[in-house]
């Protein structure tokens, strides 16, 4: 058999030999992959609003604080008040050792008695010399000396009386009484301590409505006026909201470029104390309506543009939409253009999304609160 004939036979039988191997390879070929359906969490955009709440921290203070001190120096003999104690007008705050002041008063009274006795003698001598002068038994100069002695004695009595009054007042000053009702918010001294006149003994916070001082930035201070309202919350009283009214708006900024504003808390609550830290919220009106969405839902493009992923319910996929943003707020970032009420945006897994990608929803957080509170 020739080589040519053998070649033709091999070519004829080769497909028959390879067919089982080809069928086996086709059976092992992987099936096409199903499209990836990525789970995302979404949020439905709510209605736009022009109200912009802003919150600022502050510390409560009494409407008026009175620093109490003695008008004389001495050693504190009694100090019955403590921090947080309620006092009424006229209650004893502190008492000095009055031994020295009592002695001074007694000495002043003794000198007054001597002056009165001398005045009695001077008056008698003057009356006698005047009668003698009228009878021409003594000279005019002798009567004038008696008159001068009488005037001098009377002046000494007046001075002695003033000394007695001063000593009595100083003795009275050893008692420090509350000038009005309130709460003792500070006691920087201790019993048996020697204090000087004018040295602070206690700080009395007047009873009644408390105030809070906050700092407002220059971008908002022009929008705030006396009589505007605010709401205050305290961590110590979770769930309680206290109404407040602006009673003073500062006209000069502090070092921190903020303006001081004083609020008066309207709710009467005995639990509130001076020195508590709270957060006050004001509602300002903006020039244009705005929406607020979570910051993590916003992505950036290289030219500095911003976009979000919009979920399309009909096709169960996402598409990219460009937006313009405003200020960062506590509830998210303000969106000026690009979104409308009812839009559904992705807020989780946004960095792995692509245009037209099929997605499944984990849950929808509901309509977004469009009122933002700028940090």
C-alpha positions in Angstrom: 0.0 0.0 0.0 1.3 3.3 -0.9 2.0 6.2 1.4 -0.6 8.2 -0.3 -3.3 5.6 0.4 -2.3 5.4 4.0 -2.6 9.2 4.4 -6.1 9.2 2.9 -7.2 6.4 5.3 -5.8 8.4 8.3 -7.5 11.5 7.3 -10.8 9.6 6.9 -10.6 8.0 10.4 -9.1 10.9 12.3 -12.4 12.8 13.0 -13.9 9.6 14.2 -11.1 9.1 16.6 -11.2 12.8 17.9 -14.9 13.1 18.1 -15.2 11.6 21.7 -12.5 14.0 22.9 -14.2 17.0 21.3 -17.5 16.0 22.9 -15.9 15.7 26.3 -14.3 19.1 26.0 -17.6 20.7 25.0 -19.3 19.1 28.0 -16.6 20.6 30.3 -17.0 24.2 28.9 -18.3 26.6 31.8 -21.8 28.0 31.4 -22.1 31.8 30.9 -22.0 33.8 34.3 -25.2 35.3 35.5 -25.1 39.2 35.8 -24.0 40.4 39.3 -26.9 41.9 41.3 -25.4 44.0 44.0 -27.4 44.7 47.2 -27.7 48.4 48.1 -29.4 50.5 50.7 -31.5 53.4 49.4 -33.2 56.5 50.7 -36.2 58.4 49.3 -35.7 62.1 49.0 -38.2 64.2 50.8 -39.7 67.6 50.2 -37.4 70.7 50.0 -37.5 73.2 52.8 -36.4 76.8 53.4 -36.1 76.3 57.1 -32.5 75.7 58.2 -32.1 74.7 61.9 -28.7 75.4 63.4 -27.5 74.2 66.8 -25.0 75.8 69.2 -23.8 74.7 72.6 -24.0 76.9 75.6 -23.8 76.9 79.4 -26.7 77.9 81.6 -26.4 80.8 84.1 -28.6 82.6 86.5 -30.4 85.7 85.3 -28.3 87.5 87.8 -25.4 86.3 89.9 -24.5 88.2 93.1 -21.1 87.9 94.6 -21.5 88.1 98.4 -18.7 89.4 100.6 -18.2 91.0 104.0 -17.7 94.8 104.3 -15.2 94.2 107.2 -12.4 91.7 107.7 -12.2 89.0 110.3 -12.3 85.3 111.0 -15.4 83.3 109.8 -17.1 82.0 112.9 -20.0 80.4 111.1 -20.7 79.3 107.5 -24.0 77.5 107.3 -24.4 77.5 103.5 -23.3 74.9 100.9 -23.3 74.8 97.1 -26.8 74.2 95.8 -28.5 75.4 98.9 -31.7 77.4 98.4 -31.9 80.6 100.5 -34.5 83.2 101.1 -34.0 86.9 101.5 -32.4 87.7 104.9 -31.1 84.2 105.5 -27.6 84.0 107.2 -24.8 83.3 104.7 -21.8 83.6 107.0 -20.9 85.2 110.4 -17.6 86.7 111.5 -16.1 86.6 115.0 -17.5 89.9 116.4 -15.4 90.1 119.6 -13.2 93.0 118.3 -16.1 94.9 116.8 -18.2 94.6 120.0 -15.2 96.0 122.0 -14.8 98.8 119.5 -18.5 99.7 119.9 -18.3 99.7 123.7 -15.3 102.0 123.6 -17.1 104.3 121.2 -20.1 104.5 123.5 -17.8 105.3 126.5 -16.2 108.1 124.6 -19.6 109.4 123.7 -20.6 109.4 127.3 -17.5 111.4 128.2 -18.3 113.9 125.5 -21.8 114.3 126.6 -20.6 114.9 130.2 -18.2 117.5 129.0 -20.9 119.2 126.9 -23.1 119.4 130.0 -20.3 121.1 131.9 -19.5 123.5 129.0 -23.2 124.5 128.7 -23.4 125.2 132.4 -20.2 127.3 132.4 -21.4 129.2 129.3 -24.8 130.0 130.9 -23.1 131.2 134.1 -20.5 133.4 132.3 -23.2 134.9 130.1 -25.2 136.0 133.1 -22.0 137.4 134.7 -21.2 139.2 131.5 -24.7 140.7 131.3 -24.2 141.9 134.9 -20.8 143.3 133.9 -19.0 141.2 136.4 -16.7 139.5 133.8 -15.1 140.7 130.6 -16.3 139.8 127.1 -13.2 137.7 126.3 -13.9 135.5 129.3 -17.5 134.9 128.1 -16.2 134.2 124.6 -13.9 131.5 126.0 -16.8 129.8 127.7 -18.8 130.0 124.4 -15.9 128.4 122.4 -15.6 125.6 125.0 -19.3 124.9 124.6 -19.2 124.7 120.8 -16.1 122.5 121.0 -17.8 120.1 123.4 -20.9 120.0 121.2 -18.7 119.1 118.2 -17.0 116.4 120.2 -20.4 114.9 121.0 -21.3 114.9 117.3 -18.0 113.1 116.4 -18.5 110.6 119.2 -22.0 109.8 118.0 -20.7 109.2 114.5 -18.0 106.9 115.9 -20.7 104.9 117.8 -22.8 104.6 114.6 -19.8 103.5 112.6 -18.8 100.9 115.2 -22.4 99.7 115.3 -22.5 99.3 111.6 -19.2 97.4 111.5 -20.6 95.1 114.1 -23.7 94.6 112.0 -21.4 93.9 109.0 -20.1 90.8 110.7 -23.4 89.2 109.6 -23.6 88.4 105.9 -27.3 88.0 104.9 -28.8 87.0 101.6 -30.0 90.2 99.8 -32.5 88.1 97.7 -33.8 84.6 97.3 -31.7 82.3 95.2 -29.4 79.3 95.1 -25.8 79.2 96.4 -23.7 78.3 93.4 -20.2 78.9 94.8 -18.6 78.9 98.3 -14.8 79.6 97.9 -14.0 79.9 101.6 -14.2 77.7 104.7 -15.2 78.2 108.3 -12.6 79.7 110.7 -10.8 81.2 107.7 -9.6 84.8 108.0 -11.0 86.9 105.2 -10.5 90.5 104.0 -13.2 93.0 103.4 -14.6 92.5 99.9 -13.2 88.9 99.6 -15.8 86.6 97.9 -17.6 84.5 100.4 -20.4 83.0 98.2 -22.0 83.4 94.8 -25.8 83.7 94.9 -27.7 82.9 91.8 -31.0 84.6 91.7 -34.0 82.3 91.7 -36.2 82.3 88.6 -35.6 81.8 84.9 -32.1 80.7 83.8 -30.2 82.1 80.8 -27.8 80.5 78.3 -25.0 82.2 76.4 -24.1 80.9 72.9 -21.9 82.1 70.1 -23.4 82.7 66.7 -21.2 83.0 63.5 -21.1 86.2 61.5 -22.9 84.5 58.6 -26.0 84.1 60.7 -26.0 86.9 63.3 -27.8 89.3 61.0 -30.7 86.8 60.8 -31.2 86.7 64.6 -33.2 89.3 66.6 -34.3 89.9 70.1 -37.6 88.0 70.6 -36.7 85.1 68.3 -37.3 81.6 69.7 -35.1 78.6 70.2 -35.2 75.1 71.7 -32.7 73.8 74.2 -32.0 70.2 75.1 -29.8 68.8 77.8 -28.1 65.4 77.9 -29.1 65.1 81.6 -32.8 65.4 80.7 -33.1 63.3 77.6 -36.4 63.7 75.8 -37.1 67.1 77.4 -37.1 70.2 75.2 -37.0 73.6 76.8 -38.3 76.7 75.1 -36.1 79.8 75.0 -36.3 83.4 73.8 -33.4 85.6 72.6 -33.0 88.5 75.0 -29.7 90.0 73.8 -27.8 89.9 70.5 -24.2 91.0 70.6 -22.9 93.7 68.3 -19.2 92.9 68.6 -17.6 89.5 67.7 -15.3 87.7 70.1 -11.9 86.3 69.4 -13.5 83.2 67.8 -15.3 85.3 65.2 -18.7 84.6 66.8 -21.2 87.0 68.3 -22.5 86.5 71.8 -26.2 85.8 72.1 -28.2 85.4 75.4 -31.2 83.2 75.7 -33.8 83.1 78.5 -35.2 79.7 79.3 -38.9 79.9 79.6 -39.7 76.5 81.1 -39.6 76.5 84.9 -37.9 73.3 86.0 -36.3 72.9 89.4 -33.9 70.3 88.0 -32.1 72.9 85.9 -29.0 74.4 87.5 -26.5 77.1 86.5 -23.5 75.7 84.8 -25.3 72.9 82.9 -24.2 72.4 79.2 -27.0 72.3 76.7 -27.6 72.6 73.0 -29.8 75.3 71.6 -31.4 75.1 68.1 -32.4 78.1 66.0 -34.4 77.9 62.8 -33.2 80.3 60.1 -34.9 81.0 56.8 -32.7 80.4 53.7 -33.0 82.3 50.4 -33.6 79.1 48.4 -35.2 75.7 49.2 -32.8 72.9 49.7 -32.7 69.1 50.1 -30.4 67.2 52.5 -29.0 63.8 51.8 -26.4 61.7 53.6 -22.8 62.7 52.8 -21.8 59.1 52.0 -24.3 59.0 49.1 -22.3 61.7 47.2 -19.4 60.8 45.0 -16.9 63.1 43.3 -15.8 63.4 39.6 -12.3 64.5 38.6 -13.3 68.0 37.5 -14.8 68.7 40.9 -18.3 67.7 40.1 -20.6 65.7 42.4 -23.0 62.9 41.6 -25.3 60.3 43.1 -26.6 56.9 42.0 -30.4 57.0 41.3 -32.3 53.8 41.6 -34.8 53.0 38.8 -37.6 50.9 40.0 -38.8 49.8 36.6 -35.5 48.3 35.5 -34.1 47.6 39.0 -30.8 49.2 38.1 -29.0 52.4 38.9 -27.9 55.4 36.9 -25.6 58.3 37.7 -26.9 61.8 38.1 -24.9 65.0 38.6 -25.8 67.3 41.5 -24.7 70.6 42.9 -24.2 70.7 46.7 -24.3 73.4 49.4 -23.3 73.4 53.0 -22.5 70.3 55.1 -25.1 69.8 57.8 -25.5 67.4 60.7 -28.2 65.5 58.8 -26.1 65.4 55.6 -25.1 67.7 52.8 -27.4 70.2 51.2 -28.3 69.5 47.5 -29.1 72.7 45.6 -29.9 71.2 42.2 -30.0 67.7 40.6 -32.5 66.0 42.9 -36.3 66.1 43.3 -38.7 65.0 45.9 -39.4 61.3 45.5 -36.0 60.4 43.9 -34.5 57.2 45.3 -30.8 57.3 45.9 -28.3 54.7 46.9 -26.6 55.4 50.2 -24.6 52.2 50.8 -22.3 50.4 48.4 -22.1 53.4 46.1 -18.4 53.0 45.3 -18.9 49.6 43.6 -21.8 50.6 41.4 -21.6 51.1 37.6 -23.9 52.6 35.1 -26.9 50.4 34.5 -25.9 47.8 37.1 -28.7 45.6 38.4 -29.2 45.9 42.1 -31.4 44.6 44.9 -32.6 46.7 47.7 -31.7 45.9 51.3 -34.1 48.5 52.7 -35.3 52.0 52.2 -34.7 54.3 55.1 -37.7 56.4 54.2 -38.1 60.0 53.2 -35.1 62.1 54.1 -35.5 64.9 56.6 -34.6 68.0 54.5 -33.9 70.2 57.5 -30.1 70.2 58.1 -28.2 71.5 61.1 -24.8 72.8 60.1 -21.9 71.7 62.4 
